[in-house]
């Protein structure tokens, strides 16, 4: 920690002590599931490393369940449609420092309105553009979590290396005895969806993978994935439970926690699995791990394996994904080796 970091943190503590209250910090991340989970090391380290810190969080209303049980947060502020809804309440809090982990126009509006010291991070958008459009890879080999910590460097806060947090309320745990008998002694969790179609295996490929697995499987996803899950279940019978859209986010997280292993695309459930330090088989389509969003397991990096089709001239085609393959062949997913996925499950899940 450099002297400037010490001085700023000590100054904030001093100012608050004069007002007979504690240092108050606001963390901003509006969405989405995986991105919010990836901010949890910053939240934890702020709380643990700044004496008496009062840590608040600003997010969208639909993501409140992700944070409401987090023991390192003192308050959560939510927005519906517009950040202006909460600006008066945020001003009344009189924060000492703002940690902008979203870095977009909406978070800029908050910074502009509150006029407080703040820290942010590099989104590397130009480098991502060069990679997706011209296949020039100038991206640093740094996970997004470590990039997030640049936003709190001024406060002298550093990464404790303990990984991600997911606070699962006890009353949201799924009782395994509610599952079919063959799933009660261990199962593979398979997150079959993704925010964009080009980040997920088609149903036919998932069926081909599951046919090669010896273990029973629970399919996870949202309501939008239910029909896809039914197609897979109908093809494979009792070996598969389609839990897509059947549980809350906490319910799905509970099944991830209780699974022997997680097969997942580049999606929010992958990061929840990492928070539970699960063994993960991570399948990548049009996006690439080099963007810095691969499973974050600093204490057990060997628990995750990446499955991808390398050396495709068209990959990565986007930092987010598309509703359909721009090249129409979808080779990044159609050429995934089902045997390689099944072999990794065999090697990692039942040892």
Secondary structure, DSSP 8 states (H G I E B T S, - for coil): --HHHHHHHHHHHHHHHHTTS--EEEEE----HHHHHHTHHHHHHHHHHSTT-EEEEEEEGGGHHHHTT-TT-SEEEEESS-THHHHHHHHHH--SEEEESS-SHHHHHHHHHH---EE-----HHHHHHHHHH------S--HHHHHGGGGGGGT----S--------GGG---GGGS-GGGTT--EEEE---SSGGGS--HHHHHHHHHT-SS-EEEE--GGGHHHHHHHHHHHGGGEEE-TTTS-HHHHHHHHHHSSEEEEESSHHHHHHHHTT--EEEE-SSS-GGGTTS---SS-GGGEEEE---S-TT----SS--SS-TTSS-HHHHT--HHHHHHHHHHHH--
